[in-house]
Amino acid sequence: MKRYRVAILGCGSRGTVFCSLMNQNSERYKVVALCDTNAEQIQKIKKVTTLENVREFLNPDEFLKEKYADVMVIATPDREHVSQAVKAMNLGYDILLEKPLSDSREELKLLLETQEKTGRTVVVCHELRYGPGFRKCAELIKSGTIGKLYAIDASERVWYMHWAQAYVRGIGASIERGHPAILAKCSHDLDLVQAYAGSECDTVSSVGDLSFFIPENAPEGAAYRCLDCKHQDSCVYSAKKMYIDLWYERGQPAFAWPFNKVTLVNPHTEESIRKGLREGEYGICAFQCKVEKVDHQFVQMTFQNGVKASLKMIYAQEAGRRLVFYGNYGEIIFDERADNIELRVFGKKTETISIQSLMSEEQSHGGGDAVLVNELYDILSGTTVCTTPLCESVESHLMGIAADESRKMGGAIVKVHQ
């Protein structure tokens, strides 16, 4: 049985998840090299995943001058994905590549051209498509249970604390350091919609705004940092409530998201979290951050096979995606909040399937992370077809690019393929 050597570029939250899962599958994978510009991240990932005897690098450019493994996991900040993937493919690496890939049509074209030239395998981390609940929906649609699919209504209901943590504070608020919100948050959803539609997308229109996370909406007399603010115990978006209070509510986890965004001290302490909030970006008032992205967006899509779809990106009291599939003989309702899939075939009694019942255990991304890592081995070995190949991911990214172009033009209809 072949054991694939793995190099991990980017040792943050996502890099740690994949490193941990691969380390648990030690008969299939051996992590041999780590690279991150932050030495603390490397020490953190080694401790969390109990890695030993790995090569360590602090400079991605140096790391990408030689080939140290068979497979590279690229889990760096969004803007670095394309250049690093191109270098890795040219070195002979197969790649597990985090998304979003890019908000540039030219960069996406470069990725595809490099893959064609090098013949490397590139698996994109659209983990949701590997989740058992999402796969069940695909199976029901493909089997013709509801007849011919003609419409999809998707909602990405982002937990309000997650929205403030990931897209208002920190790197997620910046266009320079990240991609537009519709790609940064909804690359999963665009990928799902495109896969379920089963066709290239023809046109897109979209509207959205930054209307809430602006200085005018800050509580009266709000301080620049939450720990200095008189509203720190009452404001819904208080960093104290999001990180310190929530940490206690969750039983003081040793090292976990979202607290690891504030401090790399492992295990976390209240002192380390407070220090991170006083010194870092995550302790700034949510209404006084320099947000460059919309805080809600709506997208309408028409596919070449006639399927129509809508996607709503909103922040909400409780997280949970909801997808409704309309066919000419029935409908399917997938709802993470309700933990069920409803199969409503016309003229028949509604069937309900528990999403959790489809998973072997509680896992992130609807169980998709673990399945993705398991299937990656078979993809690399040539015994299974990749569920999320680069070519399909590029299609959904082009949809996101077109959506942002449309938004900037006030909702004009934009051709996806130009």
N, C-alpha and C positions, 0 to 999 in steps of 0.2 A: 504494500500500500504506500503510495507516494506521500511524502510529508512536505508540504509547501512551506518554504521559508518566507517570512513576512517582514517587510519594513514599514514602519508607521511614521508618516510625516504629518505632524500636528497632534499634540498630546493633550488636547483639551477634552471637553466632555464627550464628544463623539469618538475621538481617537481612543479614549479610555474604554468606552463601551465595546468597540470592536476588538481592542486588545484583550479585554477581559474574556469575551466570548471565544476568541481564538485560543487563548491560553487554556480555557476549559476544554477545548477540543484538541488537546496536545498530540493526539495520534494523527491528526490531519494537518495541523499548523504548528510552526515554531517561529515565534517572534524573535528576530535576531538583531534588529536595529531600530532605534528611536531617534526622531529629530523634532526639536521645537526651539524657537528662539528664546524661550523662557526656561532656564535650568530648573526652576521650581516645578514646572509642569512635568518635566521628565522624571524627577524624583517622586512626584505624586503618583504618576501612572505606574511606576515600578512598585511602589508600596501598595497601591490599590489592587494591582493585578498579580502581586508576588512574583514579578519577573526577576530573573537573575542572568548574569553573563550575556548582556546585550550591549551592542555598540551604541554609543551616545553621540549625537551631533547637535550643535547649536546654530549652525548656519545651513539653511536649506539649499543655497547655491552649491556649497561644498558637498552636501549630502547627495545632490543630483549630478555629481560629476562621475560617480562610479555606481556599479550595480552590486548591491549587497544581498539581494534576496530574489525570489521568484515573483512575488506579488508586492505591490505597494498600496497601502491604504493612505489616501490623501484626504485629510480632515482639517485642513488649514482654513484661515479666513477666506470668505467667498471670492474676493478679488484675485486670489493667488491660484485658484483651481486650474485655470486653463494653461498658464505658462508652466506650472509644475507638472501637469499631466502630459503636456507635449514633451517636456524633457524626459519624463519617466518612460514614455512609450519609445522614444528614440534610444533609450538605454536598454530596451528590451524587457521592461516590466509589463506584466498584466496589472490592471488597476481596479481597485474598489474606490470609486470616486464620489465624494460627498457633493451634494447639490446645495444651492443652485450653482449651475455651471458658469453662466455668464449672462449679462444683459446686452451682449453685442452679437449681432448677426455674423460679423466677420470672425469673431473668436470661435463661435460655434462651428463655422465652416472650417476653420483651422483644425479644430479638434477632430472632425470627421475625416479631413484630408490626411491628418497624421495617423489616425487609426488605419485608414485604408493603405497608406504607404508602409506602415510597420507591421500590420497584421496582428496587432495586439488585442487582447480581450479587455474591454472596459465595461465594468458593471457599475451602474449608477445607483446610489443609495436612496432609491425610492422605496423605503422599507415597507410602506403601507401596502404596496401591491403583493407583498409576501405574507401579510397578516391573514390568518384564517378567515376572519369575518369578511374582509374585502374580497378574498378569493372565492368565498361562497357566493357573493353577489355576482362575480364574473361567471361562475359555473351556472348559476340560475339563468342568467341572461343568455349565455351561449347555448344552453340546452333548449331554448325556445319556450321556457315556462310561461312567459308573459307575451309570447308572440314576437312580433318585430319591434325592437326598441325604436322609439321616435323622439324621446325627450328625456333630459336629465336635469334635476334641480339639486344643486349641491350647496351646502352651507358649511363653512369653516368657522365654528364658534370658538374663538380663542379665549381662554381664561383671562379675565381682566388683569390679574397679577402678572401672568406670563407676558401679556402684551406690554405692560409697563416695563417689565424686566428686560425683554428681548428687543423691543422695537421703539422704545421711548428713551430708556437709559442705555448707555454703553454703545458698543460698536454697531448694534442693530439700528440706531437712529440715523446713521450717516450714510449718505449715498456714496461718498468717496471711499468708505471702508466696506460697504456692502451693497446689495442690489435692491431695487425697488421692492416694496413690501409684498406685492402680488407674486414676485418670484421668491423673495426671502422666506415668506411664510407659507405661500400656497403652491410651491413647486410640487408638493405632494398631491394637492387637489387637482391642479392642472393635468398632472400625469395620470391620475385616476380617471378623470373625465375623458381624456383622450383615449385611454386604454379601453374604457367601457364603450365609448362611441365606436371604436374599431375603425377609425378612418382619420385621414389627415384633416386638419381644420382649414376651412376656407376663409371665413371672415370673423372678426372680433370687434365688439364695441364695448366701451367701459367708461364708468364714471366713478369718482372717488375724491376725497378731500382729507386734508389735515384740519379738523374742525374743533377738536377738544383739547389736545395736549399742546396748548399755546399759553403764553404768559398771562393773557387776559382772564383765563379761567382758574388761575391759582387762588387758593383761599386768601382772604384778606390778611395782609401782614405776614404772608408766608416767607420763611427764610430760604436762602439758597440751598442749604443742606437740611435734610429732614431732621437730623439729630440736634439741630440748633433751632428747630421750629416749634412754635407753640401748638401747632396742629398735628404733631407727630403721633398722638394717640387717637386722633379723631379722623384725620384724612384717610380716605379709602386707599389712596395711592402712596401712603407714607412708607418710606423705605424701612423704617423701624418695624412697622407691622409686617411688611413683606419678608423681611429677613430675620430679625431677632425674634419677634413674637411667633412667627410661623415655625421657626426652628424649635422653639419650646413646644409648640402645639404638636409637632411631629415627633416628639420624644428625643430631641437633641441628637439627630443622626450624626454619625462620625464624619462622613464625607459624602455629600449628596447635592444634587441640583435642587434649587437654584443657589444654594448657599456657597457652592464652590465657584460661583461667578464673582463673589465678593472677596473670598479669602481662599488661599491654597493651603492654609494651615490644616493639617490632618492629624488628629481629629479636630473638628471645628470647636471653637469656644466662643462664648459671648464676647469676650475681649477681642478675639481676632475678627469677628464679624463687625463689631463696632469700629475697629481700626480701619477695616476695609471701607466702611460707609463714610468715615470721616475723610479718607484720603482718595478714594476712587470715584469713578463715574456713577456707580450704582447707588450712591448716597445723595445725589443731587435731586432737588424737587422735580417731579415728573413734568411740571408745567413750565419749568425754566431750563429744561434740556434743549439743546439745539436740534430739534427733530426736523429731518428733511424728507420724511416719508408720510404718506397718507395714513390715517388711522381707521379707515374703512374704504372698501372698494367693491363694486359690483361689475360683473363681467357677463356678457352675452356672447355665445359662440354658435356658429353654424358650420357643420362638418360637411365634407364633400359627399358623403353618403346620405345627406338629408337630415341627420340627427341634429336636434337643437339642444343647447345646454346653457344653464345659468350657474354662476358661482358667486356666492356672497361671502366676503371676508369681513368679519365683524368681531368685536370683543364683547364678552358676555360674562354673566355671573358664574357660569360653569362651562368648562370645556366640553367639547364633543362634536365630532363631525356628524352631519346628517345628509344622506343622499337618497333621493327618490328617483326611481327609474320607471318611466311610463312606456308600456307596450300596448299594442292594439288588442291584447287579450288579458291584460292585468297590470299590476304594478308591484314594485318591491320597495320597501322602506327600510333603509339601514340607519339606525340611530344609536350612536355610542352612549349617549346619556341614558337612554332606556335599556341599554345592553340587549338590544334585540334586532332581528331582521324579520320584518313582516312580509309574507308572501300573500298577496291579494289577487288571486286569479279570478277573473270575472265568472260569476255563477257558482263559485265554490266558497267553502268556509275558509276564513283567514288562518294561515299557518304562521306560528311564531317560533323562531329559532333564537336561543340565547347565544350571544356572541362569545361570552366567556366559556360556554360549553364546547366551543370549537377549539379552544386553546388548552394546551397541556398544563400551563401555569400562567400566573400573572406576569406579563412581559411588556416592555415598552413598545411603542409604535404598533399597538394592536397585535403584539407577538411577532411582528415582522423582522425585528433586528436578529433574533436568534435563527429564524428560518433563512434569512438572507445569508448569514454566515455559513449555515449548513449547506445551502444550495450552491454557494460560491465554490465549494470544493468540487461539486459535480460539474459545474460550468467549466471550471478550469481543466477538469479531467476529460471533458468532452462527452459526458454521459447524460447531460440534460441541456436543454435550450435555455438561454438567459431570459428571465422575465422582464428585466429592465435594461435592455441594451442601450448603448449610447445613441443610436439613431432615433429611437423612440423618445428618449429624454430630450434630445434636441428639438423634436417636434413640439413637445409641451413647453419648452423654453421659448420657442418662437411665438407660441400663443401668448405667453406672459409678456414678451417684448411688445407684441402688437397691442395687448391690453393697455400697457403703460403709454404707448404712443397714442392710442385712442383717448385715454383719460386726459392727456395733455392737450388734445384737440377738442375737448368738451364732449366726448362721446361719439365722435365720428366713426364710421365703419372703416376698418383697416383690413387689408388683405394680409393674411399670415405669411404667405410665400410671395416675396417681392422680387 
